[in-house]
Amino acid sequence: MPPTSRICCGVVALALIAGPAAAQEFRGPFAEAIEGREDAELETDRDSFTPATSLVGRGWTMVESSYSFIDNRISPDSHSFPEILTRVGVSDWLELRLGWNYETGGGGAVSGSEIGGDEETGSRETETTFLYGFKVRLSEQDAWLPNSAVIVHASTPTSGPNSATQFVTAYVAGWTLPNEWSLDSSIRYVAADEEGDHFNQWAPSIVLKVPMGEQWKAHAEYFGNFSQNRANDTNGQYFSPGVHYLVTPNCEIGTRVGWGLNDDAADFFSNVGLGLRF
C-alpha cells in the first residue's frame, strides 16, 4: 500500500475511534447546567428583592429571567418580563452584569433589578431598559463579620417616556445561622430621574431563608421603596414570601408573591422565574 494511502487510512481510523468520544464531550453550552456540576450552592439575585450575598464565581456564567405581575391600586396592572440578568464571573470577588427588560402598565417596582419610584403612573406606559454594571465581594462570614457585597449598575431606557440613565448602588450583607437558615439585608440607593423630576430613592429590605430538605428553600421578606425630594414622595412597603426549587445543582426555579402594607404600595404582586448556571 502506498504511503499516502496508509496515512489516509490511519486518519480515518482515528476519526472513527475518536468520533464517539468527541460527541460525548461536546454537549453544548448548557449541558453542565442541565446535568449538574458540583460547586458552590447556586444563589440567584432574582430569588427575592434582597440580592444574594454571594457572587456567581470565577469561570461561571449565570442567566436569570423572570416575569412579574403587579396588581396596582389605581393604575392599570403592570407586567414586567423577561427581566434578563446575565452574570459573568471574572474572579472570585468580581462579576460583570448585563440585563434587559420590557415593562408595560401603570408603574410599580417589586423586582430587585428594577429602579425608580413605586408611584403608580395613573395611565398605561411601556418601557424597555438596558442594564449594565458589576458586583464585588467585600467580605466572607467570619463569626460576626457577615458575607457582604456591593452592586453598582446603570439602567438606560431604550424606549418609553423616560430617556435619562439612572445609577444604582446596593449594599447587601448577611449571615448563615447555625441551623443553616440565612438572614440577609440590603439597602439600595438610586439617583432617580423620571420625566425631569430628579429625586433620591432608598430601598431597604430584609429576608429570612429557610432550607426544606436538599432542594427546597422558603423565605419571608420585608422591603420598601422610599423616595426623597420627589414631587410626590412615596413609601411603598411590602411583605413577601416565596419558595425555590433546585432542579439540578445549576438550575433553579422559584416563585414569590407579595402584598402591599400601606396605600403607597400595590395591592398584590407575583413573580416567577429561573436561574441557569453554566
Contacts in CASP RR format, 6 or more apart in sequence:
PFRMAT RR
TARGET T0000
AUTHOR 0000-0000-0000
METHOD contacts of the structure
MODEL  1
MPPTSRICCGVVALALIAGPAAAQEFRGPFAEAIEGREDAELETDRDSFT
PATSLVGRGWTMVESSYSFIDNRISPDSHSFPEILTRVGVSDWLELRLGW
NYETGGGGAVSGSEIGGDEETGSRETETTFLYGFKVRLSEQDAWLPNSAV
IVHASTPTSGPNSATQFVTAYVAGWTLPNEWSLDSSIRYVAADEEGDHFN
QWAPSIVLKVPMGEQWKAHAEYFGNFSQNRANDTNGQYFSPGVHYLVTPN
CEIGTRVGWGLNDDAADFFSNVGLGLRF
1 9 0 8 1.000
27 35 0 8 1.000
29 278 0 8 1.000
30 276 0 8 1.000
30 278 0 8 1.000
31 278 0 8 1.000
32 250 0 8 1.000
32 278 0 8 1.000
33 248 0 8 1.000
33 250 0 8 1.000
33 251 0 8 1.000
33 276 0 8 1.000
33 277 0 8 1.000
33 278 0 8 1.000
34 248 0 8 1.000
34 250 0 8 1.000
34 251 0 8 1.000
35 248 0 8 1.000
36 248 0 8 1.000
36 249 0 8 1.000
36 250 0 8 1.000
36 251 0 8 1.000
37 249 0 8 1.000
37 250 0 8 1.000
38 249 0 8 1.000
39 60 0 8 1.000
39 249 0 8 1.000
39 250 0 8 1.000
40 54 0 8 1.000
40 57 0 8 1.000
41 54 0 8 1.000
41 249 0 8 1.000
42 62 0 8 1.000
42 246 0 8 1.000
42 249 0 8 1.000
42 250 0 8 1.000
42 251 0 8 1.000
42 252 0 8 1.000
42 275 0 8 1.000
42 277 0 8 1.000
43 52 0 8 1.000
43 53 0 8 1.000
43 54 0 8 1.000
44 52 0 8 1.000
44 62 0 8 1.000
44 64 0 8 1.000
44 252 0 8 1.000
44 275 0 8 1.000
45 51 0 8 1.000
45 52 0 8 1.000
45 64 0 8 1.000
45 85 0 8 1.000
45 87 0 8 1.000
45 112 0 8 1.000
45 113 0 8 1.000
46 64 0 8 1.000
46 65 0 8 1.000
46 66 0 8 1.000
46 83 0 8 1.000
46 85 0 8 1.000
46 111 0 8 1.000
46 112 0 8 1.000
46 113 0 8 1.000
46 271 0 8 1.000
46 273 0 8 1.000
46 275 0 8 1.000
47 209 0 8 1.000
47 219 0 8 1.000
47 244 0 8 1.000
47 252 0 8 1.000
47 254 0 8 1.000
47 256 0 8 1.000
48 205 0 8 1.000
48 207 0 8 1.000
48 209 0 8 1.000
48 219 0 8 1.000
48 221 0 8 1.000
48 240 0 8 1.000
48 242 0 8 1.000
48 256 0 8 1.000
49 110 0 8 1.000
49 111 0 8 1.000
49 112 0 8 1.000
49 203 0 8 1.000
49 205 0 8 1.000
49 207 0 8 1.000
49 221 0 8 1.000
49 223 0 8 1.000
49 238 0 8 1.000
49 240 0 8 1.000
50 112 0 8 1.000
50 172 0 8 1.000
50 184 0 8 1.000
50 185 0 8 1.000
50 186 0 8 1.000
50 205 0 8 1.000
50 206 0 8 1.000
50 207 0 8 1.000
50 221 0 8 1.000
50 223 0 8 1.000
51 112 0 8 1.000
51 135 0 8 1.000
51 149 0 8 1.000
51 151 0 8 1.000
51 170 0 8 1.000
51 172 0 8 1.000
51 186 0 8 1.000
52 149 0 8 1.000
52 172 0 8 1.000
52 184 0 8 1.000
53 146 0 8 1.000
53 147 0 8 1.000
53 148 0 8 1.000
53 149 0 8 1.000
53 172 0 8 1.000
53 173 0 8 1.000
53 174 0 8 1.000
53 184 0 8 1.000
54 137 0 8 1.000
54 147 0 8 1.000
54 149 0 8 1.000
55 87 0 8 1.000
55 89 0 8 1.000
55 92 0 8 1.000
55 93 0 8 1.000
55 94 0 8 1.000
55 95 0 8 1.000
55 135 0 8 1.000
55 137 0 8 1.000
55 149 0 8 1.000
56 62 0 8 1.000
56 87 0 8 1.000
56 88 0 8 1.000
56 89 0 8 1.000
56 95 0 8 1.000
56 277 0 8 1.000
57 89 0 8 1.000
57 91 0 8 1.000
57 92 0 8 1.000
57 95 0 8 1.000
58 89 0 8 1.000
58 90 0 8 1.000
58 91 0 8 1.000
58 92 0 8 1.000
59 89 0 8 1.000
60 89 0 8 1.000
60 277 0 8 1.000
60 278 0 8 1.000
61 86 0 8 1.000
61 87 0 8 1.000
61 88 0 8 1.000
61 89 0 8 1.000
61 277 0 8 1.000
61 278 0 8 1.000
62 86 0 8 1.000
62 87 0 8 1.000
62 275 0 8 1.000
62 276 0 8 1.000
62 277 0 8 1.000
62 278 0 8 1.000
63 84 0 8 1.000
63 85 0 8 1.000
63 86 0 8 1.000
63 87 0 8 1.000
63 275 0 8 1.000
63 276 0 8 1.000
64 83 0 8 1.000
64 84 0 8 1.000
64 85 0 8 1.000
64 86 0 8 1.000
64 87 0 8 1.000
64 273 0 8 1.000
64 274 0 8 1.000
64 275 0 8 1.000
64 276 0 8 1.000
65 81 0 8 1.000
65 82 0 8 1.000
65 83 0 8 1.000
65 84 0 8 1.000
65 85 0 8 1.000
65 273 0 8 1.000
65 274 0 8 1.000
65 275 0 8 1.000
66 81 0 8 1.000
66 82 0 8 1.000
66 83 0 8 1.000
66 111 0 8 1.000
66 271 0 8 1.000
66 272 0 8 1.000
66 273 0 8 1.000
66 274 0 8 1.000
67 79 0 8 1.000
67 80 0 8 1.000
67 81 0 8 1.000
67 82 0 8 1.000
67 83 0 8 1.000
67 271 0 8 1.000
67 272 0 8 1.000
67 273 0 8 1.000
68 78 0 8 1.000
68 79 0 8 1.000
68 80 0 8 1.000
68 81 0 8 1.000
68 83 0 8 1.000
68 110 0 8 1.000
68 111 0 8 1.000
68 269 0 8 1.000
68 270 0 8 1.000
68 271 0 8 1.000
69 77 0 8 1.000
69 78 0 8 1.000
69 79 0 8 1.000
69 80 0 8 1.000
69 269 0 8 1.000
69 270 0 8 1.000
69 271 0 8 1.000
70 77 0 8 1.000
70 78 0 8 1.000
70 79 0 8 1.000
70 80 0 8 1.000
70 106 0 8 1.000
70 107 0 8 1.000
70 108 0 8 1.000
70 110 0 8 1.000
70 266 0 8 1.000
70 268 0 8 1.000
70 269 0 8 1.000
71 77 0 8 1.000
71 266 0 8 1.000
71 267 0 8 1.000
71 268 0 8 1.000
71 269 0 8 1.000
72 78 0 8 1.000
72 105 0 8 1.000
72 106 0 8 1.000
72 107 0 8 1.000
72 108 0 8 1.000
72 120 0 8 1.000
72 266 0 8 1.000
72 267 0 8 1.000
73 120 0 8 1.000
73 263 0 8 1.000
73 266 0 8 1.000
73 267 0 8 1.000
74 120 0 8 1.000
74 122 0 8 1.000
75 105 0 8 1.000
75 106 0 8 1.000
75 107 0 8 1.000
75 120 0 8 1.000
75 121 0 8 1.000
75 122 0 8 1.000
75 123 0 8 1.000
75 124 0 8 1.000
76 105 0 8 1.000
76 106 0 8 1.000
76 122 0 8 1.000
76 123 0 8 1.000
76 124 0 8 1.000
77 105 0 8 1.000
77 106 0 8 1.000
78 103 0 8 1.000
78 104 0 8 1.000
78 105 0 8 1.000
78 106 0 8 1.000
78 107 0 8 1.000
78 108 0 8 1.000
78 266 0 8 1.000
79 103 0 8 1.000
79 104 0 8 1.000
79 105 0 8 1.000
80 101 0 8 1.000
80 102 0 8 1.000
80 103 0 8 1.000
80 111 0 8 1.000
80 114 0 8 1.000
81 101 0 8 1.000
81 102 0 8 1.000
82 100 0 8 1.000
82 101 0 8 1.000
82 102 0 8 1.000
83 101 0 8 1.000
83 111 0 8 1.000
83 113 0 8 1.000
84 99 0 8 1.000
84 100 0 8 1.000
84 101 0 8 1.000
85 97 0 8 1.000
85 98 0 8 1.000
85 99 0 8 1.000
85 113 0 8 1.000
85 131 0 8 1.000
86 97 0 8 1.000
86 98 0 8 1.000
86 99 0 8 1.000
87 95 0 8 1.000
87 96 0 8 1.000
87 97 0 8 1.000
87 135 0 8 1.000
88 95 0 8 1.000
88 96 0 8 1.000
88 97 0 8 1.000
88 98 0 8 1.000
89 95 0 8 1.000
89 96 0 8 1.000
90 96 0 8 1.000
92 137 0 8 1.000
93 136 0 8 1.000
93 137 0 8 1.000
94 134 0 8 1.000
94 135 0 8 1.000
94 136 0 8 1.000
94 137 0 8 1.000
95 134 0 8 1.000
95 135 0 8 1.000
96 133 0 8 1.000
96 134 0 8 1.000
97 131 0 8 1.000
97 132 0 8 1.000
97 133 0 8 1.000
97 134 0 8 1.000
97 135 0 8 1.000
97 151 0 8 1.000
97 153 0 8 1.000
98 131 0 8 1.000
98 132 0 8 1.000
98 133 0 8 1.000
99 113 0 8 1.000
99 130 0 8 1.000
99 131 0 8 1.000
99 132 0 8 1.000
100 128 0 8 1.000
100 129 0 8 1.000
100 130 0 8 1.000
100 131 0 8 1.000
101 113 0 8 1.000
101 114 0 8 1.000
101 128 0 8 1.000
101 129 0 8 1.000
101 131 0 8 1.000
102 126 0 8 1.000
102 127 0 8 1.000
102 128 0 8 1.000
103 114 0 8 1.000
103 126 0 8 1.000
103 127 0 8 1.000
103 128 0 8 1.000
103 129 0 8 1.000
104 124 0 8 1.000
104 125 0 8 1.000
104 126 0 8 1.000
104 127 0 8 1.000
105 121 0 8 1.000
105 124 0 8 1.000
105 125 0 8 1.000
105 126 0 8 1.000
106 120 0 8 1.000
106 121 0 8 1.000
106 122 0 8 1.000
106 123 0 8 1.000
106 124 0 8 1.000
106 125 0 8 1.000
107 119 0 8 1.000
107 120 0 8 1.000
107 121 0 8 1.000
107 125 0 8 1.000
108 114 0 8 1.000
108 117 0 8 1.000
108 118 0 8 1.000
108 119 0 8 1.000
108 120 0 8 1.000
108 266 0 8 1.000
109 115 0 8 1.000
109 116 0 8 1.000
109 117 0 8 1.000
109 118 0 8 1.000
109 203 0 8 1.000
109 225 0 8 1.000
110 238 0 8 1.000
110 240 0 8 1.000
110 258 0 8 1.000
110 266 0 8 1.000
110 269 0 8 1.000
110 271 0 8 1.000
111 271 0 8 1.000
112 188 0 8 1.000
112 203 0 8 1.000
113 131 0 8 1.000
115 155 0 8 1.000
115 166 0 8 1.000
115 168 0 8 1.000
115 190 0 8 1.000
115 192 0 8 1.000
115 201 0 8 1.000
116 166 0 8 1.000
116 190 0 8 1.000
116 192 0 8 1.000
116 194 0 8 1.000
116 201 0 8 1.000
116 225 0 8 1.000
117 190 0 8 1.000
117 192 0 8 1.000
117 194 0 8 1.000
117 201 0 8 1.000
117 225 0 8 1.000
117 227 0 8 1.000
117 230 0 8 1.000
117 234 0 8 1.000
118 224 0 8 1.000
118 225 0 8 1.000
118 227 0 8 1.000
118 234 0 8 1.000
118 236 0 8 1.000
118 264 0 8 1.000
118 265 0 8 1.000
118 266 0 8 1.000
119 227 0 8 1.000
119 230 0 8 1.000
119 232 0 8 1.000
119 234 0 8 1.000
119 264 0 8 1.000
120 266 0 8 1.000
125 160 0 8 1.000
125 161 0 8 1.000
126 159 0 8 1.000
126 160 0 8 1.000
127 157 0 8 1.000
127 159 0 8 1.000
127 160 0 8 1.000
127 161 0 8 1.000
127 162 0 8 1.000
128 157 0 8 1.000
128 158 0 8 1.000
128 159 0 8 1.000
128 160 0 8 1.000
129 155 0 8 1.000
129 156 0 8 1.000
129 157 0 8 1.000
129 158 0 8 1.000
130 155 0 8 1.000
130 156 0 8 1.000
130 158 0 8 1.000
131 153 0 8 1.000
131 154 0 8 1.000
131 155 0 8 1.000
132 153 0 8 1.000
132 154 0 8 1.000
132 156 0 8 1.000
133 151 0 8 1.000
133 152 0 8 1.000
133 153 0 8 1.000
133 154 0 8 1.000
134 151 0 8 1.000
134 152 0 8 1.000
134 153 0 8 1.000
135 149 0 8 1.000
135 150 0 8 1.000
135 151 0 8 1.000
135 152 0 8 1.000
136 149 0 8 1.000
136 150 0 8 1.000
136 152 0 8 1.000
137 148 0 8 1.000
137 149 0 8 1.000
138 148 0 8 1.000
138 149 0 8 1.000
138 150 0 8 1.000
139 145 0 8 1.000
139 146 0 8 1.000
139 147 0 8 1.000
139 148 0 8 1.000
140 147 0 8 1.000
141 147 0 8 1.000
141 174 0 8 1.000
141 175 0 8 1.000
141 176 0 8 1.000
146 173 0 8 1.000
146 174 0 8 1.000
146 175 0 8 1.000
147 173 0 8 1.000
147 174 0 8 1.000
147 175 0 8 1.000
147 176 0 8 1.000
148 171 0 8 1.000
148 172 0 8 1.000
148 173 0 8 1.000
148 174 0 8 1.000
149 171 0 8 1.000
149 172 0 8 1.000
150 169 0 8 1.000
150 170 0 8 1.000
150 171 0 8 1.000
150 172 0 8 1.000
151 168 0 8 1.000
151 169 0 8 1.000
151 170 0 8 1.000
151 171 0 8 1.000
151 172 0 8 1.000
152 167 0 8 1.000
152 168 0 8 1.000
152 169 0 8 1.000
152 170 0 8 1.000
153 167 0 8 1.000
153 168 0 8 1.000
154 165 0 8 1.000
154 166 0 8 1.000
154 167 0 8 1.000
154 168 0 8 1.000
155 165 0 8 1.000
155 166 0 8 1.000
155 168 0 8 1.000
156 165 0 8 1.000
157 163 0 8 1.000
157 164 0 8 1.000
157 165 0 8 1.000
161 195 0 8 1.000
162 193 0 8 1.000
162 194 0 8 1.000
162 195 0 8 1.000
164 193 0 8 1.000
164 194 0 8 1.000
164 196 0 8 1.000
166 190 0 8 1.000
166 191 0 8 1.000
166 192 0 8 1.000
166 193 0 8 1.000
167 190 0 8 1.000
167 191 0 8 1.000
168 188 0 8 1.000
168 189 0 8 1.000
168 190 0 8 1.000
169 188 0 8 1.000
169 189 0 8 1.000
170 186 0 8 1.000
170 187 0 8 1.000
170 188 0 8 1.000
170 189 0 8 1.000
171 186 0 8 1.000
171 187 0 8 1.000
172 184 0 8 1.000
172 185 0 8 1.000
172 186 0 8 1.000
173 184 0 8 1.000
173 185 0 8 1.000
173 186 0 8 1.000
174 182 0 8 1.000
174 183 0 8 1.000
174 184 0 8 1.000
174 185 0 8 1.000
175 182 0 8 1.000
175 183 0 8 1.000
176 182 0 8 1.000
177 183 0 8 1.000
180 211 0 8 1.000
181 208 0 8 1.000
181 209 0 8 1.000
181 210 0 8 1.000
181 211 0 8 1.000
182 208 0 8 1.000
182 209 0 8 1.000
183 206 0 8 1.000
183 207 0 8 1.000
183 208 0 8 1.000
183 209 0 8 1.000
184 206 0 8 1.000
184 207 0 8 1.000
184 209 0 8 1.000
185 204 0 8 1.000
185 205 0 8 1.000
185 206 0 8 1.000
185 207 0 8 1.000
186 203 0 8 1.000
186 204 0 8 1.000
186 205 0 8 1.000
186 206 0 8 1.000
187 202 0 8 1.000
187 203 0 8 1.000
187 204 0 8 1.000
187 205 0 8 1.000
188 201 0 8 1.000
188 202 0 8 1.000
188 203 0 8 1.000
188 204 0 8 1.000
188 205 0 8 1.000
189 200 0 8 1.000
189 201 0 8 1.000
189 202 0 8 1.000
189 203 0 8 1.000
190 200 0 8 1.000
190 201 0 8 1.000
190 202 0 8 1.000
190 203 0 8 1.000
191 198 0 8 1.000
191 200 0 8 1.000
191 201 0 8 1.000
192 198 0 8 1.000
192 199 0 8 1.000
192 200 0 8 1.000
192 201 0 8 1.000
192 227 0 8 1.000
192 230 0 8 1.000
193 199 0 8 1.000
197 230 0 8 1.000
197 231 0 8 1.000
198 229 0 8 1.000
199 227 0 8 1.000
199 228 0 8 1.000
199 229 0 8 1.000
199 230 0 8 1.000
199 231 0 8 1.000
199 233 0 8 1.000
200 227 0 8 1.000
200 228 0 8 1.000
200 229 0 8 1.000
201 225 0 8 1.000
201 226 0 8 1.000
201 227 0 8 1.000
201 228 0 8 1.000
202 225 0 8 1.000
202 226 0 8 1.000
202 227 0 8 1.000
202 228 0 8 1.000
203 223 0 8 1.000
203 224 0 8 1.000
203 225 0 8 1.000
203 226 0 8 1.000
204 223 0 8 1.000
204 224 0 8 1.000
204 226 0 8 1.000
205 221 0 8 1.000
205 222 0 8 1.000
205 223 0 8 1.000
205 224 0 8 1.000
206 221 0 8 1.000
206 222 0 8 1.000
206 223 0 8 1.000
207 219 0 8 1.000
207 220 0 8 1.000
207 221 0 8 1.000
207 222 0 8 1.000
208 219 0 8 1.000
208 220 0 8 1.000
208 221 0 8 1.000
209 217 0 8 1.000
209 218 0 8 1.000
209 219 0 8 1.000
210 217 0 8 1.000
210 218 0 8 1.000
210 219 0 8 1.000
211 217 0 8 1.000
212 218 0 8 1.000
214 246 0 8 1.000
215 245 0 8 1.000
215 246 0 8 1.000
215 247 0 8 1.000
216 243 0 8 1.000
216 244 0 8 1.000
216 245 0 8 1.000
216 246 0 8 1.000
217 243 0 8 1.000
217 244 0 8 1.000
217 245 0 8 1.000
218 241 0 8 1.000
218 242 0 8 1.000
218 243 0 8 1.000
218 244 0 8 1.000
219 241 0 8 1.000
219 242 0 8 1.000
219 243 0 8 1.000
219 244 0 8 1.000
219 256 0 8 1.000
220 239 0 8 1.000
220 240 0 8 1.000
220 241 0 8 1.000
220 242 0 8 1.000
221 239 0 8 1.000
221 240 0 8 1.000
221 241 0 8 1.000
221 242 0 8 1.000
221 256 0 8 1.000
222 237 0 8 1.000
222 238 0 8 1.000
222 239 0 8 1.000
222 240 0 8 1.000
223 237 0 8 1.000
223 238 0 8 1.000
223 240 0 8 1.000
224 235 0 8 1.000
224 236 0 8 1.000
224 237 0 8 1.000
224 238 0 8 1.000
224 265 0 8 1.000
225 234 0 8 1.000
225 235 0 8 1.000
225 236 0 8 1.000
225 237 0 8 1.000
226 233 0 8 1.000
226 234 0 8 1.000
226 235 0 8 1.000
226 236 0 8 1.000
227 233 0 8 1.000
227 234 0 8 1.000
227 235 0 8 1.000
234 264 0 8 1.000
235 262 0 8 1.000
235 264 0 8 1.000
236 260 0 8 1.000
236 261 0 8 1.000
236 262 0 8 1.000
236 264 0 8 1.000
236 265 0 8 1.000
237 260 0 8 1.000
237 261 0 8 1.000
237 262 0 8 1.000
237 264 0 8 1.000
237 265 0 8 1.000
238 258 0 8 1.000
238 259 0 8 1.000
238 260 0 8 1.000
238 261 0 8 1.000
238 265 0 8 1.000
238 269 0 8 1.000
239 258 0 8 1.000
239 259 0 8 1.000
239 260 0 8 1.000
239 261 0 8 1.000
240 256 0 8 1.000
240 257 0 8 1.000
240 258 0 8 1.000
240 259 0 8 1.000
240 269 0 8 1.000
241 256 0 8 1.000
241 257 0 8 1.000
241 258 0 8 1.000
242 254 0 8 1.000
242 255 0 8 1.000
242 256 0 8 1.000
242 257 0 8 1.000
243 254 0 8 1.000
243 255 0 8 1.000
243 256 0 8 1.000
244 252 0 8 1.000
244 253 0 8 1.000
244 254 0 8 1.000
244 255 0 8 1.000
245 252 0 8 1.000
245 253 0 8 1.000
245 254 0 8 1.000
246 252 0 8 1.000
247 253 0 8 1.000
250 276 0 8 1.000
250 277 0 8 1.000
250 278 0 8 1.000
251 274 0 8 1.000
251 275 0 8 1.000
251 276 0 8 1.000
251 277 0 8 1.000
252 274 0 8 1.000
252 275 0 8 1.000
253 272 0 8 1.000
253 273 0 8 1.000
253 274 0 8 1.000
253 275 0 8 1.000
254 272 0 8 1.000
254 273 0 8 1.000
254 274 0 8 1.000
255 270 0 8 1.000
255 271 0 8 1.000
255 272 0 8 1.000
255 273 0 8 1.000
256 270 0 8 1.000
256 271 0 8 1.000
257 268 0 8 1.000
257 269 0 8 1.000
257 270 0 8 1.000
257 271 0 8 1.000
258 268 0 8 1.000
258 269 0 8 1.000
258 270 0 8 1.000
259 267 0 8 1.000
259 268 0 8 1.000
260 266 0 8 1.000
260 267 0 8 1.000
260 268 0 8 1.000
END
